[in-house]
Amino acid sequence: MGAECITGWEHEKRAHFDEIVENYDRIRPDYPDRLFADVLGSMGSGRKKALEIGPGTGKATAPFLRAGYDVTAVEIGENMAEFLRDRFREQRDFRVIVSAFEDAELDEGGYDLIYAGSAFHWVNAEIGCPKAYRLLKGGGLIALFRYNLAVWPDGDEFADEIHAVREKYYFSYYPSKERSGRRSHGDFAKPSEILNNYGFEDLRGYGYKEVSLKLYDETLTFTADEYIAILDTLADHRSLPEDNRAALYAGIREVILRHGGLHSLDYIFQLYTGRK
């Protein structure tokens, strides 16, 4: 496979997070409380059994444990799994299975909720979507969520300088990738965007009903070093040749410092749900 075809997000790279556990937990953004409130509100009252796909360090795990859910987490990384066990060691209703979701042996019809935070794009959707459907109880909910950047428009001096650095050191290695313009809420509802984010175009194609999409806006501000640390948790950035990656990070850091030392980013968090 030539460099013109690679993306940095190939499935074989999905275990790379196991190398950066502490940094991932420290720097990755948390999800909005209102996103979890919406998921929990749609589940109704009573004790629930949940299955989490790709929990990482547990950023999306804690809210469901606090709500009294019995949570089984399927995590591909041994180091991530050990971090999770230690983090939630006092939780009796929490367990970790070390496996890819596609391969995990789980109880069919056993879960009220199946959810994944910024993880389902690593699953083979042709296997994962029907498998999740089989694992859900009747009326059970699948909730897929993630965060996206509303990319800056052209014409902004700061943005243009960042784009120039990325063009030189990032897109020179990933020449087939599109240069994203600023995206609106409507863009994230398009089948093409669902496909890009989750690996399929519509949950309805797998039998799910009451499919809905909700978006949540957040503006987060980072120092130069924090922003570089975030970039270094992304599979496509970590897959760059070392010379490209070092030059990219140095160039972006210099731009941020020259413009005051802080970088504010508009995030659009996305919640995509369906029922069995």
C-alpha positions as CSV (number, residue, x, y, z in Angstrom):
1,M,0.0,0.0,0.0
2,G,1.6,3.3,-1.1
3,A,1.8,6.4,0.9
4,E,-0.8,8.0,-1.3
5,C,-3.4,5.5,0.1
6,I,-2.7,5.4,3.8
7,T,-4.8,7.3,6.4
8,G,-3.2,6.5,9.7
9,W,-6.5,5.1,10.8
10,E,-6.1,1.5,9.5
11,H,-7.6,-1.1,11.8
12,E,-4.2,-2.6,12.6
13,K,-3.3,0.6,14.4
14,R,-6.2,0.5,16.8
15,A,-4.0,-0.9,19.6
16,H,-1.6,2.0,19.5
17,F,-3.4,3.6,22.5
18,D,-1.9,0.9,24.7
19,E,1.4,2.7,24.4
20,I,0.1,6.0,25.7
21,V,-2.2,5.2,28.5
22,E,-1.2,7.9,31.0
23,N,-1.0,10.6,28.4
24,Y,-4.3,9.6,26.9
25,D,-6.1,9.8,30.2
26,R,-4.5,13.2,31.1
27,I,-5.1,15.1,27.9
28,R,-8.1,13.7,26.0
29,P,-11.2,15.9,26.4
30,D,-14.0,14.7,28.6
31,Y,-17.5,14.3,27.1
32,P,-20.2,16.9,28.0
33,D,-22.3,16.0,31.1
34,R,-25.5,16.7,29.1
35,L,-24.6,14.0,26.6
36,F,-24.5,11.4,29.4
37,A,-27.7,12.9,30.9
38,D,-29.4,12.4,27.5
39,V,-28.3,8.7,27.2
40,L,-29.3,8.0,30.8
41,G,-32.6,9.8,30.4
42,S,-33.5,7.7,27.4
43,M,-32.9,4.5,29.3
44,G,-35.6,4.9,32.0
45,S,-35.3,3.9,35.6
46,G,-34.1,0.7,37.2
47,R,-30.8,-1.2,37.2
48,K,-29.3,-1.7,33.7
49,K,-26.7,-3.9,32.2
50,A,-24.3,-2.0,29.9
51,L,-21.6,-3.1,27.5
52,E,-18.9,-0.6,26.6
53,I,-16.8,-1.0,23.4
54,G,-13.3,0.4,23.6
55,P,-13.4,2.1,27.0
56,G,-9.8,3.3,26.9
57,T,-9.1,4.8,30.3
58,G,-12.7,5.0,31.3
59,K,-13.7,8.6,30.4
60,A,-17.1,7.3,29.3
61,T,-17.3,4.5,31.9
62,A,-17.5,6.5,35.1
63,P,-20.9,8.2,34.5
64,F,-22.7,4.8,34.0
65,L,-21.1,3.3,37.0
66,R,-22.1,6.3,39.1
67,A,-25.7,5.8,37.8
68,G,-25.6,2.3,39.2
69,Y,-25.2,0.4,35.9
70,D,-23.5,-3.0,35.7
71,V,-20.8,-2.4,33.1
72,T,-18.8,-4.9,31.1
73,A,-16.0,-3.3,29.1
74,V,-14.4,-4.8,26.0
75,E,-10.9,-3.4,25.7
76,I,-8.3,-4.5,23.2
77,G,-5.2,-3.2,25.0
78,E,-3.7,-5.0,28.0
79,N,-2.3,-1.8,29.5
80,M,-5.5,0.0,29.1
81,A,-7.4,-2.9,30.7
82,E,-5.0,-2.9,33.7
83,F,-5.5,0.9,34.0
84,L,-9.3,0.4,34.0
85,R,-9.2,-2.4,36.6
86,D,-7.1,-0.2,38.9
87,R,-9.2,2.9,38.3
88,F,-12.5,1.1,39.1
89,R,-11.1,-1.4,41.6
90,E,-13.8,-0.5,44.2
91,Q,-16.6,-1.0,41.7
92,R,-18.2,-4.5,42.2
93,D,-20.3,-4.2,39.1
94,F,-17.5,-3.6,36.6
95,R,-15.4,-6.1,34.6
96,V,-13.0,-5.9,31.7
97,I,-12.7,-8.4,28.8
98,V,-9.4,-8.0,26.9
99,S,-10.4,-8.5,23.3
100,A,-11.4,-6.9,20.1
101,F,-15.2,-6.4,20.1
102,E,-15.5,-8.5,16.9
103,D,-14.0,-11.5,18.7
104,A,-15.4,-11.1,22.3
105,E,-17.7,-13.9,23.5
106,L,-20.7,-12.1,25.0
107,D,-24.3,-13.0,26.0
108,E,-26.7,-12.5,23.2
109,G,-29.8,-10.5,24.3
110,G,-28.0,-9.7,27.5
111,Y,-27.6,-5.9,27.5
112,D,-29.9,-2.9,28.0
113,L,-27.3,-0.5,26.6
114,I,-24.3,-0.9,24.3
115,Y,-22.2,2.3,24.0
116,A,-18.8,3.4,22.6
117,G,-17.0,6.7,23.1
118,S,-14.7,7.6,20.2
119,A,-14.1,3.9,19.6
120,F,-16.6,2.4,17.2
121,H,-14.7,3.6,14.1
122,W,-12.1,1.0,15.1
123,V,-14.7,-1.8,14.8
124,N,-15.4,-3.5,11.5
125,A,-19.0,-2.2,11.2
126,E,-20.2,-5.1,9.0
127,I,-19.4,-7.4,12.0
128,G,-19.9,-4.9,14.9
129,C,-23.4,-3.5,14.0
130,P,-25.2,-6.8,13.7
131,K,-23.3,-8.2,16.6
132,A,-24.4,-5.3,18.8
133,Y,-28.0,-5.8,17.7
134,R,-27.9,-9.5,18.7
135,L,-26.4,-8.6,22.1
136,L,-29.0,-6.0,23.0
137,K,-32.2,-6.9,24.8
138,G,-35.5,-6.1,23.0
139,G,-35.9,-2.3,23.2
140,G,-32.2,-1.9,24.1
141,L,-30.2,1.1,23.0
142,I,-27.0,1.5,21.1
143,A,-25.3,4.8,21.8
144,L,-22.2,5.9,19.8
145,F,-20.6,9.1,20.6
146,R,-17.4,11.0,19.7
147,Y,-16.0,14.5,19.3
148,N,-15.2,16.3,16.1
149,L,-13.5,19.6,15.3
150,A,-15.3,22.4,13.6
151,V,-12.2,23.2,11.5
152,W,-11.3,26.9,11.1
153,P,-12.1,28.7,7.9
154,D,-9.5,30.0,5.5
155,G,-8.6,33.7,5.8
156,D,-7.8,33.6,9.6
157,E,-4.1,34.4,10.1
158,F,-3.6,32.0,12.9
159,A,-5.5,29.2,11.1
160,D,-3.6,29.8,7.9
161,E,-0.3,29.5,9.6
162,I,-1.3,26.2,11.2
163,H,-2.6,25.0,7.8
164,A,0.7,25.8,6.2
165,V,2.6,23.8,8.8
166,R,0.2,20.9,8.3
167,E,0.5,21.1,4.5
168,K,4.2,20.8,4.7
169,Y,4.6,18.0,7.3
170,Y,1.2,16.2,7.5
171,F,-0.4,16.3,4.0
172,S,2.9,15.6,2.3
173,Y,2.7,12.2,3.9
174,Y,-1.1,11.8,3.5
175,P,-1.6,13.4,0.1
176,S,-4.9,11.6,-0.6
177,K,-6.6,13.2,2.5
178,E,-9.1,16.0,2.0
179,R,-8.4,19.4,3.5
180,S,-11.5,19.9,5.7
181,G,-13.3,23.3,5.7
182,R,-15.3,24.4,8.7
183,R,-18.2,22.1,9.3
184,S,-21.7,23.0,10.6
185,H,-24.2,20.9,12.5
186,G,-25.9,20.0,9.3
187,D,-22.7,18.4,7.9
188,F,-22.6,15.9,10.8
189,A,-26.0,14.5,9.9
190,K,-25.0,13.6,6.4
191,P,-24.6,9.8,5.7
192,S,-21.1,10.5,4.4
193,E,-20.2,12.0,7.8
194,I,-21.7,9.1,9.7
195,L,-19.8,6.8,7.4
196,N,-16.6,8.7,8.1
197,N,-17.1,8.7,11.8
198,Y,-18.5,5.2,12.4
199,G,-17.8,3.1,9.3
200,F,-21.4,2.8,8.2
201,E,-24.0,5.2,6.8
202,D,-27.2,4.5,8.9
203,L,-28.1,2.2,11.8
204,R,-31.4,1.6,10.2
205,G,-29.6,-0.6,7.7
206,Y,-28.9,-3.1,10.5
207,G,-32.4,-3.2,11.9
208,Y,-32.2,-0.4,14.5
209,K,-35.2,1.8,15.1
210,E,-35.8,5.2,16.6
211,V,-32.4,6.3,15.2
212,S,-31.4,9.9,16.2
213,L,-28.5,12.2,16.1
214,K,-27.8,14.9,18.7
215,L,-24.9,17.4,18.7
216,Y,-23.3,19.3,21.6
217,D,-21.0,22.4,21.2
218,E,-18.0,23.0,23.4
219,T,-15.1,25.4,23.1
220,L,-11.9,24.1,24.8
221,T,-8.7,26.0,25.2
222,F,-5.2,24.5,25.4
223,T,-1.6,25.6,25.9
224,A,0.8,24.8,23.1
225,D,2.1,21.8,24.9
226,E,-1.3,20.5,25.7
227,Y,-2.4,20.8,22.1
228,I,0.7,18.9,20.9
229,A,0.0,16.2,23.6
230,I,-3.5,15.8,22.2
231,L,-2.2,15.5,18.6
232,D,0.2,12.8,19.8
233,T,-2.7,10.6,21.0
234,L,-4.2,10.5,17.4
235,A,-3.4,7.4,15.4
236,D,-2.8,9.3,12.1
237,H,-0.3,11.7,13.8
238,R,1.6,8.9,15.6
239,S,1.8,7.0,12.3
240,L,3.8,9.8,10.7
241,P,7.5,9.3,10.1
242,E,9.4,10.6,13.0
243,D,11.0,13.5,11.1
244,N,7.5,14.7,9.9
245,R,6.0,14.3,13.3
246,A,8.7,16.2,15.1
247,A,8.7,19.0,12.5
248,L,4.9,19.2,12.6
249,Y,4.7,19.5,16.4
250,A,7.5,22.0,16.5
251,G,5.9,24.1,13.8
252,I,2.5,24.1,15.4
253,R,3.9,24.9,18.8
254,E,5.8,27.9,17.4
255,V,2.6,29.3,15.7
256,I,0.6,28.9,19.0
257,L,3.3,30.6,21.0
258,R,3.7,33.4,18.5
259,H,-0.1,34.1,18.8
260,G,-0.3,34.3,22.6
261,G,0.4,30.8,23.8
262,L,-3.2,29.5,23.8
263,H,-5.2,27.6,21.3
264,S,-9.1,27.6,21.4
265,L,-10.9,24.9,19.5
266,D,-14.6,24.5,18.7
267,Y,-15.6,20.9,19.3
268,I,-18.9,19.3,18.2
269,F,-19.7,16.2,20.2
270,Q,-21.9,13.8,18.4
271,L,-24.4,11.3,19.9
272,Y,-25.8,8.7,17.5
273,T,-28.4,6.3,18.9
274,G,-30.8,3.5,17.8
275,R,-33.0,0.9,19.4
276,K,-33.4,-2.8,18.9
